[in-house]
């Protein structure tokens, strides 16, 4: 493993910053303290900053040389509405809020890289350090873009990275194509006619209609969608009734749809809407169908993903840069990849054995109340960011 010496030397100080962030988590669009800390560190290292995109976003601007080429490196800053079970010294001091996804570590890795890049500047062009708010459901990337991120800071490509529990520390994964799925929500209300449970013929029972919908949705995946294309429909909420001897008037369903392409997403939404309409009509019931698209699929462009793979292979060896298995989780970095070429990579967080004593009894998995970021990744992740920026912005040789 080829780590940059100064990043190894400075790792303890950056880890202390990471633990400070972990102890003071902030939810989406509320990352005021976090943004202040990031801005203060960048300013301390002589990096000009821009604040306020997406409410609490921070962009650091590092320029060197004469090239007009630029690259963006992105880290997310927000926490989750989770009550932490860990009781070690840097556990959350705010009940109901926790860095359960490692955004504290993502911020720390990019800060470490920023410090090194500011001190050395072995590149020709501009590195934009994007500290983004509100990844967890707020669409902070979308908001930064709406408010002019890529107009104010034009860049040729943008890269993101997420820690991945269960993958060995010292490994990366990146591949062209889908990295994460789209995230979408649906809600359905089946309107029947309530009555006595012993006299079902006098009403219209919405519950068997709703059950039929749940089953019918799965045929979209097995009979309408190509078997080779990824897609998921999960009904996760089913609410009806208040008494065992009463047929209710309504039944409510809610759930999520995940896909790796917008074409499959369009198909699923269209078919779900038709199934609700016609199944309800067949039973003399009525159905209200609502579908909300949250995040699009995160799709890596081929050239940038292969470039990142080459950079990572130079650090940890090609055998430790895995094929990236697409995950059905979602990421609002997808909005950045809709606007710019780029890639979203995974960095192994290990199996949880890195956690300090007094950690929670649960697994060290994302969105788990016993999770903690692996601080050993800071020099590795920062080395990756530095090498990626320096190689992307390597001085161009004049044509002979």
N, C-alpha and C positions, 0 to 999 in steps of 0.2 A: 504494500500500500504506500503510495507516494503522497504524503501530506506536506503541505507548506509549513516549514519550521516555525515561522512567526505565528501562524494560526494555532499550532500546538502550544506554543509558549503563552499565548494570550487566552487560551481556552478557559482557564479557570475564572478569569474576570468576566468573560462573556457568559459563562455558566451561572455566575452570581446574578447577572442581569436577567437571565432566563428564569431563575428561581424567584426573583423579585416580581417578574411578570406573572408567574404562576400563582404567587401568593395574593395578587391583586387583579383577579380576572374581571373583564368588562364585556358586556354583551354587545350585540351588533348596534353600530352607530353610537355607542356610548363609550368608545375607547379613548376617552379624553386623557386619562392618566398615562395610558400606554403610548398614545401618540406624543404626549409631552416628553416622555422618556426617550422615545425614538428620535424625536426632533433634537433633543438636547445632545444626545450622543453624536448624531451626524454633524451638528454644528460644532461640537467640541473637536471633531476630527477634520474640520475645515471643509465640509461638504455643504454646498448651498442646498436649501430645501424649499419646497412648496407645500403649503398645508391647505386643507379644507376640501379637497375633492372627495366626493362621497361622504361629506360631513366631517369625518375625522381622519381621512387619508393623509399620508405623508409621502412625498416623492423626493428622493435625494438625487442630485444631478452631479455626475462626475465627468468632467471633460478633459481630454488630453489630446495633443497633436492637432492635425489639420483635417482629418477625415470627417465627412458629414454622416457617416454610418453610425447607427445607434442600436443598442440592445436593451431590453427591459428584463429585470429580474424581480419577481414578485413573491412576497410573503404575506400571509394573512395574520391578523392581529386579534380577532375576537374570540371570546370564550362561549361556553354553553350554559344553559339554565339547568345545571346539574349540581346536586349537593355532594361534595367530595367526601369519600370515605377514608382517604388517606389522612394520617395524623402526624406525618413527619413535619419538620420545622417549616418547610416552604409550602405546606398545604394552604388551600384557599382560606383567606380570612373573611370571606363574604359568603354567608350561607346562601345556598341556592345558585351559586355561580362557580364555574370551574373550567380550567383549561383541560378539558377531557379529550381534546383532539390534537393537541400538540402545536397549536398556533403560537404558543409562547416559544417553543423550540424553533419554529420556522422563522419567527422574527429574530431570534438570537443568531441563527446561522447566517441570515442576511446581514445583520449588524456586524458580525465578525468579518464577513467578506468586505463590507463597506470600509471598515477600518483598514484592512490590508490594501484594498484598491486605492484608497486615499493616500496611503503612505508610499505606495510604489508606482502606480500609474503606468504599468507596462502594457498599454493599449493605445490605439489610435482611433479616436472617436468619442462616443458618449455612452456611459452606462447610466441607465435610469433605475434607481432603487425604489421599487413600488411597495410601500407598506399599506396594505389594503384592509379596510374595515369590513365587517358584516358579511363574511362568507357564509356563516351558519344561518341561512334562510333569509338574509336581508338583501342579497344580491348586490353587495358592495362593489364588485367589479363592474356590474352593469351601470351602477350610479356614477362611478368614476369616469366611465366611458361617456355617459350622457353629458357629464359636466366638462368634457373636453380633454380627457387624459391623452388620447393619441393625437389630438390637434396641437395641444400645448407641448407635448413631448413626443414628437414623431420618432418612431423606431422601426427598424427593419424586422425585428422578431421579438417575441416575448416568451419567457420561460418561467415555469412554476415547479415546485417540488413539495411532496407531502411525505411525512414519515409513515411507515407501513409496519405495524406490529405483526409478528409472526414471520417476517422476513428477516434473515440474519443481519445483524449490524455488520457493516462492511460490504453490503451489497446494494446495488441499484437495480431498477427496472425501468425501461423506457422502450417504446415501440411506436412505429407509425400507426395511424388509425385510432379507433376509439380507446380511450383510457378509462373514462367513467361514463355512466349513463345519464340520460335526461331524467329530471325529477318532475313529476306531475301529480296533481291531486284531483280526485273526483268525489262528488257527493250526489246521491240519488235519494229522492223521496218517492216512495210508492204510496199513492193515495187510494185507499179502498173505502169500505163502508163498515164501520164497526158494529158489533152486536154481541149477543150471548154466544159463548163458545159452544153451547149445546145445540144451537140453532144456526149453524154456519151457512145454511142455504138462504137465510134471510139477509145476509150481508155479502161483502166482498173482502175476503181475507187477504191483506197485503203481504203476509208473511210467506206463504208458499210462492207467491209471485216473486218476492225478493230472493228466495232460495233458488228459484229457477234462473234468475239473473246471474247469481253467483256462478252457477254451473255453466251457463251459456257463455259467459265471458271467457272461460278457458278455451272454448272452441275457436275463439279469435286467434289464440296463440298456436293452436294445433291444426287448424283447418283454413285459416285466412292468411296468416303470415307464413312466409317461406321458412321451412324448418332450419335453414342455415343462418337466419337472422335472429339476433337477440331481442327479447322482449319479455316483459313481466307485468302481470296484473295481480295485485294483491288487495282483496277486500279485507280491511283491518278493523272495521267497526260495523256492528249490526245491532241497531237499537229498535225495539218495538215493545209495546205493551206495558201495562202496570198491574194487571191482576191475572191470575191463572185461569179464570173463567170468563174472560172478556176478550173478544177479538178486537184488536186496536183499529183505529181509523188509518193509521199510517205506519210505515216502516222505513227507517233511514239507514242507508249504506254509505260508507266512506272508505277510501283506500288510496293506493298509489299505483302509478304506471311508470315503468322504467323502460327505456329503449336506448339503443346505440346509434339510431339514425332518426332524422326528422320524418323521413318517408314512412317508416314503421309506426312512428308516433301518430302521424296523420291517419294511417289506416286504423289503428286501434281506437282512436277517438271517434272516428266515423262509425265504425262497427258497433262500439259500445252504445252510441247514441241511438242507432237503429234498433238494436236489441232491446233497449229500454222502452222505446216507443212501441214496438210491435208485440213484445211479450206482455206488457201491461195492457195493451188494447185487446189481446186475445183473452184476457181474464176480466174484461170490463173495468179495469183499474186505470189509473193515470200515473204517469211517471214524470218527475222533474229531474233533469240531468244537467249537472254543472261540471265543467272540466277546466282546471286551471293549470297552465304551464308555468313551472317555476324556473328550472335551469335546463338549458339545452344539453345535448351530449358533449362531452369533452373529447375533441378529436384532434390528435396530434398530426401536424403536417409531416410528410415523409422526410424531406430534406433536413428539417430542424430536429426531428426525433433521431435520425441517424447521426447527425452532428453531435447531439448530446450523448448518444451511445459511445461515440468515439472518444469524447472528452472523458467520460466516466471510465471507459476501458483503460485509458492511460493512467488513471488514478488507482483503480482496484484490480485491474486485469479483466480481460474479456469474459472469463468464466464467471465473474462476479457481477456482470451486468446482464440481468435476466430478461427473458422475453416478458413483456408487460401483459399480464392477463387482465383483460378489461373487467372492471368492477361495476356492480350494479348501484354502488353509491354514486353520489353526484357532487359536482364542484362548480362554483360560479366562475372559475377560471375559464370555463367554456365560453363565456361572453368575450373574453380577450382573444381566444382562439378563433372565434367567428370574425373578429376584426383584423387579426394579424397572424402571420405564420408563427409557429412556435410549438412547444412541447411541454407536457406535464409529466413529471417523472416521480417515481417512488424511491425512498431511501429507507432501508431496513431499520426498524426500531428494536429488533430483538424479541425475546420471549418474555420479558418482564423481570428477568433476574437482576437487572441494573437498578431496580427501585430501592430506595433507602428503606431501612427498617421502619416499622410502623405504617407500612402501606396497607391499603384496604385488602379484604380477603378475595376480591374479585379478580378477574384476569386483567392483564395490561393490554386491553383492546380499546380501539377508538370508541368514544362516546360511553365509556364505562367509568363508573365513579371511583374505581381503583387504578385508573390509568396514570402514568407519568411519562413524560418525554425522556429519552435517553440522552443525557448530556455528553456522552462519548461521541455522539454524532456531530457535535458542533464543529470541530476542526475538519471533519470529513465533508460535511455539507458545505461549509464555507470554502474549502479547497475546490470543491466542484463548482461553486458559483464563480470563484476567481478565475479558474481555468476556463470556464465557459465564456466569461466576458473577455478574457485576454485572447483566447483563440478566435472568437467571433470577430473581435476588433483588432486582429493582428495586422500590423502594417502591410499594405499592399505593395508588392514589388512592381516597379515600373516595367512595362513591357519592353523587351529588348528589340 
